[in-house]
Structures are given as structure tokens and as C-alpha cells.
């Protein structure tokens, strides 16, 4: 999300028509990687075709940084489906966990199923076609999540589409007492300061990892204050690397630099 790459799909001819409710969902492929776009050059997600369950982009890998504190989550939710990268990775990595993804655009859900290897809903996986704001404000979801991953951008890439203190308070309410939220932000964009301020208002503790790609910054927000024990986190990161090959040691280095 928010990595600007040159799209290789053919430019569609424009003709007068009613304005669609959602931006068009388009694809491109380059060097074995399939990208999702919303009718622009901005990448909304990526999948290496030979490794469909692997988080190809570094920012997506960092969105899993909550694993440093949550080794055995029971319920993980994703706001904004993208290419279902995080949803698929969580579903396959944590076989005892329930995974929920929330996506407003039905075309994104359909293309994830047809082109990005999203499995069908089952007893552990639920992809919901609904507004993320409605999900976090639903009292039935209060206190149910161990981890919440928020990646909510539209085709304009002007910052998260939901960014108020009230929204992040609702996100916090969905987490249990030990719950953690990760959020994809755009570090060199005016939306960054607004979002970090709102997240810090809603959460007891917030840490931002160093930027990657074209400025993506992952914020880690904790429902309760936690000591940052770097030695313990180094040990935990080694476990994550051994189990998943995610670059968790670099996350700890990023935490040490904050």
C-alpha cells in the first residue's frame, strides 16, 4: 500500500459514464509479482505468484510486528483487505486463530478470491463486506481481538480514509486488555501527524517503526502500557524468524532506534 510503481496494465479508454461508487480495481504484473491498483499507479497490495501466502512488501511484513508480544493470538482482524496478504498469512500461520477481514468494496473481495488466492470463508476465516467504521463500532466486537491490523486507503492515497481519534478509540475498544493494533501510515504526508496524534489519544502506548519503501511507517499501538524489553524481544524475534522467515530481528532494531 502506498508504494508508487509504474503500472504495466494498458490504459483504459475513458468515456462519459456515471461515476462509480468505488474506484476501478485493476491489476499489473512484473517480475513474478501481481499488484492491485484502484485505477492509479498506487499499489494497494502485492502477491508473489509462486508464494501466494507470503507478505511480499516490507511494510506488510512490519504489520505483523505485534507477533513480538502476541505469540498465540486467538482472534486477528484486518481492516482493509488489499490483496488479502495479511489475512492469508495470519490464516496459515496461526491455525488455532480466528481471522476476520473487513472490506467495503465487493470488487476487492471478488478479485482477491479469483486472482490473489484468498480461500473461502470457513469456521476460522470470515471476510466481511462492510464499512470498517461499522465493524469497530459494533458492541459485539468489543474486547474480542488480540491483534488488529489497519490498512485503509483509497485510490487517491491521501492518507487513511478513517483517521479520527473517535475511530481509533473504537479500534481500541475492539481489543482485549493485551491487544495490539498496527497501522500503515505514510510518513512524509500531512496525514501522518494527524493520525499519530489520534492514535496516541486512543491508546496507552504507541511506537512507530522506521519508514520503509516510499515512506510507509507502521505504528504499533498497545491497549495497555508495556515495558520494551529489548533482550526479551530479540529472543522472541529469533523464534519468529525460525518459524515464519519474517525479518523480525529488524523490527527489534527499529524499536531500539526509537
Secondary structure, DSSP 8 states (H G I E B T S, - for coil): --EE----S-----------SS---EEEEETTEEEEESSSSEEEEEEETTBTTS--SHHHHHTTGGGGT-SS-SEEEEES-TTSHHHHHHHHH-TTSEEEEEES-HHHHHHHHHHS------SSEEEEES-HHHHHH-GGGTT-EEEEEE----TT-SS-S---HHHHHHHHHHEEEEEEEEEEEETTSTHHHHHHHHHHHHSSEEEE---BTTTEEEEEEESS-----HHHHHHHHHHHHHHH---HHHHHHHHHH-
